[in-house]
Structure formats: C-alpha cells, structure tokens
Amino acid sequence: MMQTHQRYLWIILPCFIALLAVTITCAPPGSFLLLCLCCMALLWKIKVKDRSISSLLAQYVAMKAVCWLGNRQRNRLEADTRDIHRVQEETLLKRLQKHSDTVYGKQYEFTSIKDTETFQQRHPITDYDHYQKFVERVAKGEQNVLISEKPLILAMTSGTSGSSRMLLSTKDTNTEFFLQGVTVCLDAMRQAFPATGGLQKTLKIFYSPIFRQSEAGIPIGPNSSTPASSKHMLHLYTTPAPVYQVLNERDALYLHLLFGLKDRYLGMLESNFSSTVFYAFRALQEHWKDLVVDVEVGMINSRLNLKADVRRALEKRMKPDPERAAELTAQFEEGFEGIAHRIWPQLHLVLTVDSGSNQIYGDMLRQHYCKGVPFYSPFYAATEGLIGVNLWPQQESRQYLLCPRSMFCEFIPEEDLDSERPKTLLMGQLQEGHNYELLVTNASGLFRYRIGDVVKVVGFHNQCPKVEFQYRRGQMLSVRGEKVSESLFLGALKRAVTQWPGAKLIDYSCVESGVLGNASGIAQPHYLVFVELKGVRNLSEEQRYKLDRCLQEDSDIYRSFRVKGSIGPMRVQLVRDGTFQELKDRLMAFSSTSSNTFKMQRVIRRREFADFLLQRAFS
C-alpha cells in the first residue's frame, strides 16, 4: 500500500503546491493554514524514500522557473522564424558591434559594417588556421584581441575530424545555449511527454572534466559545465554532489549507476550523447552484482579509488535496502533486453543526442537496453555554440530548427565545397532537399567560420530552415576522390549487418588503405572496415563482401571505381569485445577531450590508431 501511495505522489504534490499558491493569493488566512496542515499530513503519510520535503519543493520551483522561461523563449523563437532576414542581420550586427574595438574588429573595420552584404564583401570565409595566432595571444593573457571580454575557458573541440582545436567560450555563449536551447527544448519535451513534468529524479551521466591552465591562468578543457555548478539544479538528479569530485571516469560511472539504481521511481535518463548512455548500460551489465550488493548493505564498493572525505560523504547517503536489491537481482537475472523499463518502471524518457555519429548507439539502445522507452534528441550544437533545436521530439527523424539569434549562419552548396572562393547563401535562400556546409559567426570570436558540418534542408518552419545533420567534411572516405560520407557508409553498413544472421552492430571505424601502407595487404587503394559485433564470431568471405555490394548499390561513384578496378574490395575485420571502448580512451588522451563531448571517429587517419585496430582484429 505504501508503494501505491508513493507512486501517486508525483501527481498529487504538484497539484497541492499549485492549490497552495492559489490559496495564498485568493483565500482568507484560515484557509491557508488549513491547507498547509493538509499538505503536511499527506506528506507525512506518503513518505518518500531519500526525498525531503525541501528537496521536492526545490525541484518543483526549479522546474516551474525553467518551464516559464522555456515558454517565453519558445514564443520569441516562433516570432523570429517569421522574419528571418531581420533577426539574422540583428544578430550579426550585435556581434560586430560588441567586438568592434578589438584588434580583430579594427583590422576588419567592424564599426563601418552596417549590413549583411558589406560584411560578406569585407570579411573572408575562414577556417581554424585563420584564428590560431589570435587564440594563442588570448591564451597568453592579451586583452581585446578577438573578443571584448576575457573568455570563461579555452574550449577544446572533440577532435572528430582530426586534432582537437582551442576555441574561446564566453558568458554570452553559455547564456544563449541555456535560454535559446535548454529552456526551449524542455518546453518542447514537457508538451510531447507530459509525464516528464512530475517530481521524479533524473539519472544524468556526466563526467567532471579535467582542466589545465593557460599562461594567463585561463582554464583549458571541454566546453561543458558540471551539474554541481548549480546547487538549485542538483535536486533534479539522483547523483549527489560529491560524485562530481571523482575524476576517474570508471569510478564516477559506477557511482552514477549506484545512486540511479537506488531510486525505483526514476523518471528520466540523460546524457550529452547516446554513446555515453550505451556504454553505461554495458558497464551495468558487467558490474550489476557489485552494484546490487552495495544497494543491499548500504555501502560503497571498497575497490573504488575515492578520497576519504568523498567516500564518507557518499556513504552518509547510503542505507541498507535489501528489498530494492532483491527487485534488481530478479530483473538482472532475467537478462538485459528492455532492462531500463524493468528496473525503473516509471521511466518516461531518454534525453540524449542520438543523431550523426551517435545514431548507431541510439539504435542499439532502442533495440536492446531501453526497449520501449521514448528518446528525445534535443539539440544540434558544437563547441562553437548552439546551432539548432528539435521542436518535434516524437518524430523519428532528427530534425533541428536553426536558432536565428544564436549565430549568424551562411551556407555553401555541397557542389561548391571544394571551390577556392565558394559563394554563400543565407537562411532565406536555401532550398529544401539540398545539402550545405554551415558557416557561423558566433559570440566567441569566430566570423564566417567553416565548422565542417554538412546539413540537409528538410523543410521550413515559417521562414526558418529545418535541417538534418549529414556528415563532417573531415570524416569522408576518399581514396580516389569518390567522397563517401559517414551517413552514406553507415546506411550501407546497417543494411549489410541485417544480412549477417545473428549479428548486432556495436561500433565501427574505417581506415583508408594508404594510412597503413603495405600492412593493408592489397595493391589497389581500398577501405579497411573494423567492426565490433555481438552475436557472431566470424564472417565468411561472401558475408563480408555484402558490405562492399551494399555500398556499391548506394553510391554510383564508388561502384564505377570498383567496376574499373581503381578501388579494391573492402577488407572487413572483426575486432574483440571492448575494442572501441579502448579506442575511445586512446583518442580522448590524444585530443584532450572528455567523455561528455567525445564523438567516435568513423574515419581513422592516424597510423597509431589504425595499428591499434589492426592488432585487435581476430577475424
């Protein structure tokens, strides 16, 4: 009976708080006192495990504040999409005016630029090399170089297309991401999934990044803020604040899972990328027995390398719970298909980006661990800033509405990507069904900057384009100029896997044969495809060739090179379990990024990482 009462608390408590607010403003004092006593009696009767009344009230207030902001920002976005040229030009001129007194602003005469056309005529299209020396000057402490304020951090990119790059991150960048991104997406989420508006907690998987310092003492690291930086938001999450002091990712993940498992009423799973959620479930499958013991006895596993004060603080939050441990054991022993819904029966949503290079992880989660749980991919963003928001959470394809006040955007048509002086288009000049590379002018000192993303315009909301991410320019396969994109190759790979009986795709990366030289084994240029599969231990030559055949069917250019013999057949190599987890660790160490912003490289261009995959191949 107690559990039934607890189950309905998430509906009852918000109603009582709303009624309380009405009573305060409209009813006589006696009624207010009576209602307060009723609320206290109900909360006394409906005891919530590990939740204080103050925690519930704090969560309710935080949620309502964010919802109010979200609705306000959503209305503003809606108005902006009806006059896209004006809003984009306002955004551009605001950026130029703010940084007009910098060294860079004076060099390009920002003060004299009064419209979009003049800006495009005066300022060249740029890439990272254009900014590197300016960023180095900022890192050494020089003021007013690229931007008019001191950066919050020197943000390292994920290095998906090569080496990681250092960009500037400012207060404006973070504020815009929260107001135009987070609040708007939460508003869309609440409308699409009303159950997420309850007072259940969220298991947010986040790893505290390690920062180093520049010569001027500016933090250098990934552009991601820890939930622990806002005490008001911690009430939303199952993970207690001391966990964010744990820098070892494996220990931190264990603790995220432990405190998430303790809460049988968990409402949501959240992480930046679906790859993080996927590997969290793999860790749960490997370590569930240890986790259940900790839940049962109310202790923290002694094998975790924790500071004494962190361990003490966490163990104060642990109480023996043999009943919950028995529930978990029963579900884990049944297997891990659909495990998320079975251990958290009131789980309403997985909130994570599952487009682009994270698509395969989202697919695997939906098919296995998180079967039956809806997913919402909220943002299209990069270290450079917020690009788009997904206002259609229940739509299967991930479409993002470009945010016209976040950055000034230009677009290079796909057919002009290799042109020395490509012509750029504005938002209102794009055509549905066409692909474009994105250029941005942001709040952090980038102007007409090629971020390397190619997007497809799939429609318009009023005047504003809706886009789907297609590929990164630096992640294309091309041994003879054929240019096979990540999205094209993944489509062929997924079709091939369906023709390998019993196989499930875990992860993959490709290497162009020239990277390995003689070690590639075939004279003609070709692709080496390293695949981690579940359910099969070997593939016949005929089965391996199905991938080559699928790509030929999808790419006329690739097929023509194969028919002529200019490109040799693919070599498909199966790798050992856990290979891509190890590759991730190596790539992260090389690029100085963190798990929160990491994206797996689908085309490996460095010999040492290609050699690693070759060493891990067993078939």
N, C-alpha and C positions, 0 to 999 in steps of 0.2 A: 504493500500500500504506500509506503514511504517513497518508493521509486516512482510510482504513478504520480504522486504529488510533485515530485521534483521535475518530472517530465513536463508538466504544465506550467511550471514556474516561469519559463521563458515567454509564455503568452500572458500570464496573469500580471507579472511585475510591471512591465511597461504600461499596461492599462491602469494599474493603480497609481503609478507615478504621473501619468497624464491626468488622471482624475484629481490627483493631489494638486497639480498645477492649476486646474480649473477652479478648485475649491479655494485656493489661496486668493485668487483674483475676484471671485464672484460670490462666495458663500460667507455667512457670518462666522465669527471666531469659534463658536461652539461646534459647528460642523467640521471645521478644520481639525480641531483637537480629536474629535470622534474618528475621523478618517485616519488620522495618524495612528491612533490606537489600534484600529482595524488592520492597518498595514503591518504594524509591529507584530500583532498577533499572528497574522498569516505567515510572515517571515519566520517567526518563532516556530510555528507548526511545520512549515516546509523548510527544513534545514538543508542547506546546500553544502555539500562536501567541499571543503577548502575554498569557499567563497564567502567573504564577509559582506555585510550589507553595504559598507562603504565602497567595496570593490565593485559591487553590482551597480550602485548609483553612479560611481565614477565612469564605468563603462557606458552606462546609459547616456550620461551627459556628453561624453566624448563622441558617441555615435550620432547623437542628435545634432551636435555642432557641425560635424563633418557633413551630415546629410543636408543641413541648411545651406552650408557653403556650396555643396555639390549641386543642389537645385538652382542656386543663384548663378553659378558658373555655367551650368548647362543652358540656362536661358540666355546668357550672354553669348555663348558659343552659337546657339541657334540663330541669334540676331546677326552675328558676324558672318555666318555662311550665306546670308542674303546679299552681302555687299563685299565680296571677297577682295576686289581690287583696292578699295579704300582701306580696308583693315590691314592688308599686307603692306601697303605703302606706309601707313601709320607705323607699323611695326618696324619697318626698315629705317625710317627717318628717326624714330626714337632711339634705335641702336646707334646710328651715326652721330646724332647729337650728343649722346652720353659720352662717347669716346672721341669726340672731335678734338679735344686738347691733348690727346696722347701723341707720342712720337709717330705712331702709325697713322692716326687720324690726320695729323698735319701733313704727312707725306702724301696722302691721297685726297687732301683738301675736303674733308668731310663737311666743313662748315658751309661750303658753297654748293653742296648737293641738295637739291630741293625736290627731286622726284626720282622715280624708278629708272627712267630712261637714262638720265645723267649718270646715275650710279653704275649702270651696266656699261656705259661708254668709258667711264673713268677707271673703273676697278677691274683687274683681270680675274679670270677664273683661276682658282688656287688649289694646291694640294698641300700636304703637310710640310714639304721641304720649304715652302714659301714662309712658314711661320717659325721654323725650328730655332733660328737665331734669336728671334724676338722672345720666344718662350724661355730660352736659356738666360736671357737678360733678366726676365722676371724672376726666374728661379734664384738668381744671384742677389735679388733684392732691389733691383732698379724699379722705380715707380713710374707710372704713366707711360708705359711702353706700348702695350696692346690695349689695355683696358684702364679705366679711370680709377679703379679701386684695387686693393690688394686681394688676390684670389683666396678663397677659403682653402682650397687644396690644389695641387698639381695632379690632375686626374689622369691615370694611366688607362688607355684603351685596352680592350680584351685581347688584341693581337690576333684576331681571327684570320686576317688576310696577310699576316706576316709578323714583324716585330711590333711590340707594344709602343704606342706613341703617348707623349705627355701633352695634355691639353689643360687649359685653365678652367676652373669651376668657380662660379661666383654665387653670391647670395641670390641674385636675380634668377639664375638657372634653377636653383633649388626651389625657390618660391613659385616659379612658373610651373615646375613639374608637379608640385603639390596642388596648386589651385586649378590649373588647367588640365592636369592629368589625374591625380589620385582622387580628388573630390568628384570630378565628373564621372569617372569610371565607377566609383562607389555608388553614385546616384543611379547609373545605368544598372548596376548589379542588384541594388535593392528593388528596382522596378521589375527586373526579369526574374529574380529569385527572392521573393518576399520573406522566405524563412530565414534568410541571412540577416534580417533586421532584428533577430532575437538577441538575447544576452548570453548566448553560448560563446565560448572562447575559441580562438583560432590557434592552430599549431603552425607557427611561422618558422620555416627553416632558413636561418641566416647565420653566416659565419663572420665573426668580427675580423675585419681586415687588419693587416699589419702595415703600419705606415713608417716610412723613413722621412728624414728631413732634408730639405734643400739647403744650400749655403746660407740662405736668408731665414732658415727656420720654418719654411712653408711645408706643411705635410705633403708627402708624395705617396699616392696609392690609388686604389679604385674609387670611383665616384659613387659610393653607396653609404648611406647613413644607417647606423645601428638603431634598432627599436629602443635600445636602452637610453638613447639620447633624449627621449621624450617620456618622462615618468607617467604622464597622463595617458599615453598610448599603451603602456605595459599591461594595463588592466585587460586589454583585448586578447592577450596571448597567454598560452599555457606555460611558456618558458619564463622562469624567473630571471631577474636582472643579473644575478651573479654568473649565470651561464655565459653572458656576453664578455666576461673576463677570460674565458677559456679560449686560447688561441689555436690549440691543436684541433684540427677540423674533425678528426675521428672521435675524439672525446666530446667535442661540442655536439656532434650529431647524436651520439649516444644519449646525451642529456636532453636534447630536444625531443627525442623519441620517448625517453622515460617519462618526462612530465606530460607529454601528449597522451601516452598510454594510460596514465593515472586518471585522466578525465574521460569518463564514459559518455559524457554529454557533448563532446567536441562537435563544433558546428562547421568548421572550415579548415582546409589545408591551404597554406600559402607559401610561395617562394618566387623569387625573380623568374626562374626558368624551370621548365618541366624536367630538365635533366637532373636538377638538384632533387626534385621530388622522387624521380625514378630511382636514383642511387640511394636515397634514404630508405625506400622500401626494400631494396636489395640488402642494405645493412640490417634492416629489421628482420628479414628472413634469415640472415646469418646469425644474429645475436639475440633472437627473441627469448631464448631460455634464460640468459643472464638478465635481461630486462624484466622478465616476469618474476624472477627471484627478488630483484630489488623492489618491485611493487609489493610483493608478498611480505617481506620483512621490514620494509620501510628504511632501506639503507642505500647508499651509493656504492656501486661496484668498486672494490679496493684497487682494481687494476687500472682505473683511470688516473692519469697523472694530473692531479689537481693541487693547487695551492691550499695550504691548510685552512686559511680563512674562507676560501671559496667552498671547500668541502663542508666546513661547519655550517656556513650559511645555507647551503642546499639541503643538508641533512635535517636542519630545523624544519624544513618544509615537507619532509618525508614522514609518513605514518604507515604502520603496517596495514595492508589491505588485502587479506587473503581471499576475500570474496571477489574482488576485481581480478586478482591474479588467476583465480580458477576460471573466471569468464574468458580471460585472454588465452589461457592454456588450451581450453576447449576449442576455441576458434582457430588458433595456430595449428593445432594437431589435425584439423580438417583440411589444411592446405592454404595456399596463398592467393588463389583465384578469388577476386572480389573481397579480399581481406579488409580493405578500408571500411566498407559498409558494415561488415560483420563485427569489427571491434569498436566501431563508432556508429551505432545505428541511426543517429540523428545528424550524420554528416551531410551537409547540404550542397557543398561546392568545393572544387579545387580551383584556387585562384592563382594562375601562373601563365607565363607566356609560353605557348606551345606552337608557335609559327617559326618559319625559317629553319635554321639548323636544329631547332628543338622539336620539330614536327614528329620525328620518329619516337622521341621519348613520350610525347603526349599520346601517340597512337598505342604504344606499349602499355602505358598506364591504363588507358580506357579499356584495352582488351584483357588486362590481367588484374593488376593490383587494385585499381579503382573502378572496376566494372560497375556500371550503373550509377556512377556519381557524375553530375554535370561538371563541365570545365568552362572557365571563363578566362580568355587571354586578353587582358585589359589594355595594354599599351603597345605602341611601336615607338621605341626610344633607343638612344645611343648615348655614349659619353658626351657627345656634342649637345644633347638636350632632348626634350620631348618632341616627337615628330607627329604622332597621331594617337587617337583614342578609338577604342572599339565600342561603339554605341549599340551594337547588335549582339549581345552576349550569347543568345541562344542559336545564332546562325552557325552552321557547321564550318563554313569557310571563314577565315580570319581576315576581316576587312577593317581597315583603320581610316577614320576620318582625319585628314590633315588638320592640325591645330594652327589656325591662321595668325594667332597672336603669340605663339611660342617662338617661331623662327620665320624669317623671310625666306621663301623657297623658290628655287628655279629648277628647271628640268632640261636635261639633254636627251633628245630622242635616241633610242637604242642604236639606230643605224648610224648615228654620228659619234658614238662613244670614242672612236679612235681618231677622230678628226683633230688636227692641231688647234684649230680655233672653232670649236663647236658653237652653234647657235643655241641659245637657251630660251625656254618658254616659261611663262608664268602660269599660276594655277588655273586662271580662266581660259588659257589657250590649249589645255590638254584635251586629248581625245580618248574616249572610252575604248578599252581593248588594246591600247598601245603601252609599250614599256618605255620607261625613262630612268636615267640616273639622276639622283637627287643631289642638289647643291643647296647649302644652307648659309645664311647669315644669322649668327646667333647672338646671345647676350654675353658671350665669353671670349670675344676677340677673334672670331672666325668670319670671314667675309667671302661670299661666293665660293664656298669650300666644298670640294667633291668628297663626300663621305664614303663613296664606293658602293652604296646600296642601289640596286636596280629594282624598281617597283612597277607594278602593272595597275593602270587605272581601270577599276572595275565598275565605276559608276560615279554619280554625283549626289550629294545631299544639298539641295538648293544649288548654289554655285560652287560648292566646295568639293574637291575630288575625294573619292574613297579609293584606297589603294590596298593591294596585296603585295607583301614582300616576295621578291622572286629570287634574287641571289646577290652575293658580294662579287664585285668585279675581280678581286684577287683570289677568289675561290673557284675559278673556272678551269676545267681541264682543256688543255690545248697543246697537242704535240705536233700538229700540222696546221695550226690556225683554225681548227674546227670549232673551238669555243663551246664546250658542253657545260652548261650551267649546273649549279647544285640542284636546283629544283627539277631540271630535266633528268639528271642522273638518278636522283632519288626515286623519281617516278618509275624509271626502268628497273631499279633495284627492287623496289617493293613488288612489282609485277613478277620479277624473277623468283623472289622468295616464295610467292604463292605456288610456284611450280616445283619447289623443293619440299617434298612431303615431310610434314612434322616440324619444319623449320620455323623459328621465330627470330626476327631480326633484333639484336641487342644494340649494335653500334657498327660503324664502318668509317673508313677513311680511304682515300685514293692517293696513289703516288704515280707521277709521270715517270716513265722508264729512264729518262735522261738523268733524273736525280740519283739513281742507283748505279748508273753506268753499266759495266759488264755484269754486275750482280743481278740485273734484271732478267738475264737469261735468253732474250730473244733479240734478233738483229734489228727488226723494224721497230720504230717508236710505238709504244703501246701503254695501256694503263695497268697498273697493279692495284687490285682492289682487296683490301684487308677487311674481313668480315668476322664479327663475333656473333655466333648463332646459338640459340637454345633449341634443343630437341633433336639435333643431328650431330654426328661426329665426323662425317665425311661426305663428300660430294663426288659423283662421277664426273668424268670429263664432259659428258653430254649435259649434265645438270649445270655445270659451270658455264658452258657455252650459252645457256639460255639467257644469261645476263647480257652477253655481247649481242645476242639476237634481239633482245628487248630494246636495247639502246639503238640498234640499227633501225628498228621499227619506229622509234620516236624521233630520230634525228637523221634527216636526209643527208646532211653534210657528213656526219660520221659514217653512214652507210656507204657513201660514194668513196671515201678514203679506204674503207675496209675492202670494198669490191676491187679497187685498183691495187690493193696490197701496200698502199702507202702507210697504213696503220696496221700493226699486227693484232692478233686476237688478245683479248684481255686475259690476264692471269688472276684468277680468283683464289685468294689464300684465306683459309680459316685460321683464326688465332685462338689462343687459350682463353678460358674464362678469366675475366678481370683485367684483360689486356688494356681496354680503353680507360678503365679507372686509373691504371698505372700511367698510361699515356697522358691523361689529364694532369696528373701530378707533375710530370716532366714538363709539359707545355706551360703550366702555371708557374713553375720555378723559373723557366726561361723568360717569360713575359712579365713577371712581377704582378700578375693579376690575381684575383681571388675567385673562389668558387661562386660568389654571388653574381659576378659579371662574366664568368668564363663561358665561351662557346667553343665547341669542338671544331677543330679544323678538318674540313672534309677533303681538302687537297693539301697534302703534306709536301712542303718544299725544302725542308732542311734535311740533309743526309742523315744526321744522327737520329732523328725521329723515324725516318724511313727504315734505317738499320734496326732500330728497336722493334718495329712491327715485323720485319723480316725474321728476326730472332724468335719472336713469339708465335710465328706461324708453325702449325703442326700438320697441315694437310694442304 
